[in-house]
Amino acid sequence: MTVKEKILREIHVMDNEELLNDVYTLILDLKGLNEILVLNDEQEVLVRKAQEEYRVGETHKHEDLFKNLLG
């Protein structure tokens, strides 16, 4: 049985409409992706750090970032 067949079988028996809606949204989101990014260890650490900063509310305004970049 192919992965596609397994997915379709599981979706067919699923009764949770909210979960089905989430699956559908995920499929639509993934349709636009053409490639998967592979990160090295350093990049992965930086992404996780940025995610944690965002999670705890450590964000910056675009204006401030551009001021820092442009001097």
Buried (B, 14 or more C-beta within 10 A) or exposed (E): EEEEEEEEEEEEEEEEEEEEEEBEEEEEEEEEEEEEEEEEEEEEEEEEEEEEEEEEEEEEEEEEEEEEEEE
